[in-house]
């Protein structure tokens, strides 16, 4: 239950941060909305893959949940 609550809180924080980041970067060019949405996914994919092959459970869990904090 704690993991679900933590994941929800971190996901909300990432979504809010992504909204602010997108609005900030889109001031100069509207196309930056897409860049702000794509960049965290490019970071999240390698972290998730490394988390899948990580030998320890705690490290793997951290690597796979860290991308949820990235702006969306």
Residue pairs with C-beta under 8 A, 6 or more apart in sequence:
3 65
6 65
7 65
7 68
10 65
10 68
10 69
11 68
11 69
11 72
13 69
14 40
14 68
14 69
14 70
14 71
14 72
15 71
15 72
17 71
18 36
18 37
18 40
18 70
18 71
18 72
19 71
20 71
21 36
21 71
22 32
22 33
22 36
22 37
22 71
25 32
25 33
25 35
25 36
26 32
26 33
26 36
36 71
37 72
40 67
40 70
40 71
40 72
43 67
43 70
44 67
44 70
47 63
47 64
47 66
47 67
48 63
48 64
48 67
50 63
51 59
51 60
51 61
51 62
51 63
51 64
52 60
52 64
54 60
54 63
